[in-house]
Amino acid sequence: MHEQVDAATVLKGMARIEATARVRSRWYVGYLWLFAVWQLVLVPAVLLWHGPTGTLVSTLTNALVVMGLSLFATRQPVVPRGYGGRHLRVIGAWAAAYVLSLALGFTVFMDSVAFAAVAALACALPAAAAAWREARAV
């Protein structure tokens, strides 16, 4: 037997599914904030802690943080709409800021604590701005 479903019931169901997906995709905001905060530690460590020990510790710690964030992201049941493109833009902007920060920090501003602080903020900015936008959208 074929049942009739009215449009209001279908729309209510669709709204419920969309609301659930929106709530369950909030993880991305936390992910972005964690990434931004990590830059405030990583960038000064890389720019100011010289020698093999500094390089080893900052590289290994960064690898662990990135792997942890990546594992966290892959285990999420819901991915925000347009996530791939937005995430690539965030990481692209971060990469540009990071490479510029390292280039200037190792040539022009060697051992400058002030530059390391500004560079850390510049590297955190893409993820922080995206987190703020995502939080407002959710």
WOHU-V194900 format. One record per pair of residues at least 6 apart in sequence whose C-alpha atoms are under 8 Angstrom apart, sorted by the first residue. I is the first residue (numbers start at 1). GAP is how many residues later the second one is. D is the distance in Angstrom with one decimal. If there is no record, write none. Layout:
i:gap:d
I:GAP:D
I:GAP:D
This chain:
i:gap:d
21:57:6.4
21:59:7.9
22:58:7.3
22:116:6.2
23:115:7.2
24:53:7.6
24:54:6.0
25:53:5.4
25:54:5.8
25:55:5.4
26:109:7.5
26:112:6.9
27:49:7.7
28:45:7.7
28:52:7.7
28:103:7.6
28:106:7.8
29:101:8.0
29:102:4.8
29:103:7.6
29:105:6.0
29:106:6.1
30:101:7.4
31:38:6.9
31:42:7.7
32:95:5.2
32:96:6.5
32:98:7.1
32:99:5.3
33:94:6.6
33:95:5.9
33:98:6.1
35:34:7.9
35:89:7.5
35:92:6.6
36:87:7.5
36:88:4.3
36:89:6.9
36:90:7.8
36:91:5.3
36:92:5.6
37:87:6.7
38:86:7.8
39:81:5.7
39:82:7.5
39:84:6.1
39:85:5.3
40:77:7.6
40:80:4.9
40:81:6.5
40:83:8.0
40:84:6.7
41:79:7.6
42:16:6.8
42:20:7.2
42:78:7.7
43:55:7.9
43:73:6.7
43:76:6.9
43:77:5.2
43:80:7.7
44:69:7.7
44:72:5.0
44:73:6.6
44:75:7.9
44:76:6.5
45:9:7.3
45:13:6.6
46:8:7.2
46:9:6.9
46:12:6.4
47:55:6.9
47:58:6.2
47:59:7.0
47:63:7.7
47:64:7.0
47:69:6.4
48:62:8.0
48:63:5.6
48:64:7.6
48:65:7.4
48:68:7.4
49:6:7.5
90:36:5.5
90:37:6.0
90:40:7.0
91:35:7.8
91:36:7.9
93:33:6.1
94:29:5.5
94:30:7.4
94:31:7.8
94:32:5.9
94:33:7.5
95:28:8.0
97:22:7.7
97:25:6.3
97:26:5.4
98:21:7.7
98:25:5.7
101:18:5.5
101:22:8.0
104:6:7.9
105:6:7.5
105:7:7.6
105:10:7.1
105:11:7.2
109:6:6.5
